[in-house]
Amino acid sequence: MYKYLGDRFTDPKYRGASCEAIRRPDGKCIRGKNGNMLVSFEGKTVVVVARLLRKIKPIKNGTE
């Protein structure tokens, strides 16, 4: 799970939204040679600038 920060050219509906990476059959993310990444925003597949993505850490259940 990632959060897309966006920039001034980003569609406002994607700025700050969470997304899921589209993965290859071997489990790796699909990345372009120019630094883009293929992600899914609630079922819609979009190519975004990967350096503007931030990984969201999962919440652990239990006490630590």
TARAJO-V855121 format. One record per residue. N is the residue number from 1. RES is the residue in three letters. SS is DSSP state (alpha for helix, beta for strand, coil for the rest). PHI is phi in radians with two decimals (999 if undefined). D_FIRST is the distance of its C-alpha to the first C-alpha in Angstrom with 2 decimals. Layout:
((N	RES	SS	PHI	D_FIRST) (N	RES	SS	PHI	D_FIRST))
This chain:
((1	MET	coil	999	0.00) (2	TYR	beta	-2.25	3.80) (3	LYS	beta	-1.98	7.09) (4	TYR	beta	-1.66	9.94) (5	LEU	coil	-1.31	13.17) (6	GLY	coil	1.34	15.59) (7	ASP	coil	-2.44	19.28) (8	ARG	coil	-1.23	22.59) (9	PHE	coil	-1.66	22.45) (10	THR	coil	-1.29	19.09) (11	ASP	coil	-1.04	19.48) (12	PRO	coil	-1.01	19.24) (13	LYS	coil	-1.25	17.16) (14	TYR	coil	-1.69	14.18) (15	ARG	coil	-1.19	14.89) (16	GLY	coil	1.43	12.65) (17	ALA	coil	-1.49	10.52) (18	SER	beta	-1.57	6.85) (19	CYS	beta	-2.55	5.85) (20	GLU	beta	-2.06	4.87) (21	ALA	beta	-1.27	6.91) (22	ILE	coil	-1.49	10.39) (23	ARG	beta	-1.98	11.92) (24	ARG	coil	-1.32	15.62) (25	PRO	coil	-1.02	17.76) (26	ASP	coil	-1.49	17.74) (27	GLY	coil	1.67	13.98) (28	LYS	coil	-1.50	13.51) (29	CYS	beta	-1.20	11.57) (30	ILE	coil	-1.53	14.13) (31	ARG	beta	-2.10	15.48) (32	GLY	coil	-1.61	18.72) (33	LYS	coil	-1.23	21.69) (34	ASN	coil	-1.69	21.54) (35	GLY	coil	1.60	18.10) (36	ASN	beta	-1.52	16.20) (37	MET	beta	-2.49	13.05) (38	LEU	beta	-1.61	12.60) (39	VAL	beta	-2.30	9.62) (40	SER	beta	-2.14	9.89) (41	PHE	beta	-1.76	10.39) (42	GLU	coil	0.85	11.57) (43	GLY	coil	1.67	13.40) (44	LYS	beta	-1.68	14.71) (45	THR	beta	-1.47	14.18) (46	VAL	beta	-2.43	14.50) (47	VAL	beta	-1.66	15.24) (48	VAL	beta	-2.22	14.18) (49	VAL	beta	-1.31	15.35) (50	ALA	alpha	-1.14	12.99) (51	ARG	alpha	-1.25	14.60) (52	LEU	alpha	-1.70	13.50) (53	LEU	beta	-1.66	9.74) (54	ARG	beta	-2.21	8.68) (55	LYS	beta	-1.26	6.17) (56	ILE	coil	-1.67	5.67) (57	LYS	coil	-1.31	7.85) (58	PRO	coil	-1.20	8.27) (59	ILE	coil	-1.44	11.64) (60	LYS	coil	-1.53	14.43) (61	ASN	coil	-1.56	17.26) (62	GLY	coil	2.09	20.66) (63	THR	coil	-1.82	22.63) (64	GLU	coil	-2.47	22.42))
